Amino acid sequence: MVERLESVQQVFDQMPTRLLPEQADSLDVVIQICLTGNGGGQWYLIIKDSVLTVNLGSHDIPNMTMTMASSDWLDIANGDSNSLGLFMSGKIRITGDMQLAMKMQTMLRFSSD
């Protein structure tokens, strides 16, 4: 059973170990994550050579930017919400590479479902 994540920072701390390398082997991308609300902030992910690194702050030229409430980010990581449903309801805004946004769903394993 996967442990329940209690904070946004805990999600980011665990992201490098939750990357499925076989799903990211051909990527060389930067993903900007902008979270609003309690525990929010800006982080950017670099995925290159099947390795994910997490950085605090903003990147000048990300391939994709995702903006959402920090509570929704935590719910996605815990399997309490579906990212596609949140996107369709306007709770997640994406700019840039939309295919990369779809690929994120298969690259990272958090919830046990």
Rosetta blueprint (number, residue, H / E / L):
1 M L
2 V L
3 E L
4 R L
5 L L
6 E L
7 S L
8 V H
9 Q H
10 Q H
11 V H
12 F H
13 D H
14 Q H
15 M H
16 P H
17 T H
18 R H
19 L E
20 L L
21 P H
22 E H
23 Q H
24 A H
25 D L
26 S L
27 L L
28 D E
29 V E
30 V E
31 I E
32 Q E
33 I E
34 C E
35 L E
36 T E
37 G L
38 N L
39 G L
40 G L
41 G E
42 Q E
43 W E
44 Y E
45 L E
46 I E
47 I E
48 K E
49 D L
50 S L
51 V E
52 L E
53 T E
54 V E
55 N E
56 L E
57 G L
58 S L
59 H L
60 D L
61 I L
62 P L
63 N L
64 M E
65 T E
66 M E
67 T E
68 M E
69 A E
70 S H
71 S H
72 D H
73 W H
74 L H
75 D H
76 I H
77 A H
78 N L
79 G L
80 D L
81 S L
82 N L
83 S H
84 L H
85 G H
86 L H
87 F H
88 M H
89 S L
90 G L
91 K L
92 I L
93 R E
94 I E
95 T E
96 G E
97 D L
98 M H
99 Q H
100 L H
101 A H
102 M H
103 K H
104 M H
105 Q H
106 T H
107 M H
108 L E
109 R L
110 F L
111 S L
112 S L
113 D L
